Structure formats: structure tokens, C-alpha cells
Amino acid sequence: MPESAPVKILIRTPNWLGDMVMSSGFVRAVLEAFPESQVDLIVKSGFEKIPLPQLWTNNSF
């Protein structure tokens, strides 16, 4: 982990559901690399309600 990890991280996810699921590995890697950081996702309207707990972090909007 870097000496000074970011306090907040904002990730913009792809607009298509399949692409968003495929990007879940990246989101998981960010969560593991920066466990003390707040990680939020920007998702396509309606996707914030999809029950993918492995993707959702602190906030999805």
C-alpha cells in the first residue's frame, strides 16, 4: 500500500450491466488495496438497486 492512501475514491462504472459485472474485479482490487478509504461508485440510474454486494461499497449513486 502507498505511504499516503487516498481518503476517498470515486469510481465511474460502465453503463451496461454486463460490463459493470465484468469490472467488479477492478472494484474489488481497489477495495483490497485501500481498505481504509471510502470508495463510492457512480452507476447508471437503476443499477444502484441491483443486489451485487461484491460491487457496492460505501455509496452508489
C-alpha positions as CSV (number, residue, x, y, z in Angstrom):
1,M,0.0,0.0,0.0
2,P,1.3,3.5,-0.8
3,E,2.5,5.6,2.1
4,S,-0.4,8.0,1.9
5,A,-3.5,6.1,0.7
6,P,-6.4,8.2,-0.7
7,V,-9.1,9.1,1.8
8,K,-11.9,8.9,-0.8
9,I,-12.1,7.1,-4.2
10,L,-14.8,7.7,-6.7
11,I,-15.2,5.1,-9.5
12,R,-17.5,5.6,-12.5
13,T,-18.7,2.2,-13.6
14,P,-19.7,1.2,-17.2
15,N,-23.3,1.9,-18.4
16,W,-24.0,-1.7,-19.4
17,L,-24.9,-4.3,-16.8
18,G,-22.6,-7.0,-18.3
19,D,-19.7,-4.5,-18.5
20,M,-20.4,-3.4,-14.9
21,V,-20.2,-7.0,-13.7
22,M,-17.0,-7.6,-15.6
23,S,-15.5,-4.5,-13.9
24,S,-16.3,-6.0,-10.4
25,G,-12.7,-7.4,-10.2
26,F,-11.3,-3.9,-10.5
27,V,-13.6,-2.6,-7.9
28,R,-12.7,-5.5,-5.6
29,A,-9.0,-4.8,-6.2
30,V,-9.4,-1.2,-5.2
31,L,-11.3,-2.1,-2.1
32,E,-8.5,-4.6,-1.1
33,A,-5.7,-2.1,-1.9
34,F,-7.2,0.7,0.0
35,P,-9.2,-0.8,2.9
36,E,-9.3,2.4,5.0
37,S,-10.5,4.5,2.1
38,Q,-14.1,5.5,1.3
39,V,-14.9,4.0,-2.1
40,D,-18.0,5.2,-3.9
41,L,-19.4,4.2,-7.3
42,I,-21.2,6.3,-9.9
43,V,-23.7,3.9,-11.6
44,K,-26.3,4.1,-14.3
45,S,-29.7,5.1,-13.0
46,G,-31.5,1.9,-11.7
47,F,-28.3,-0.1,-11.2
48,E,-27.8,1.1,-7.6
49,K,-30.7,-1.3,-6.7
50,I,-29.1,-4.4,-8.2
51,P,-28.1,-6.7,-5.3
52,L,-24.4,-7.2,-6.1
53,P,-22.8,-6.8,-2.7
54,Q,-19.4,-7.6,-4.1
55,L,-19.6,-4.4,-6.1
56,W,-21.3,-2.0,-3.8
57,T,-19.0,-0.2,-1.5
58,N,-19.9,2.8,0.7
59,N,-22.3,4.5,-1.7
60,S,-23.6,4.0,-5.2
61,F,-25.2,6.9,-7.0
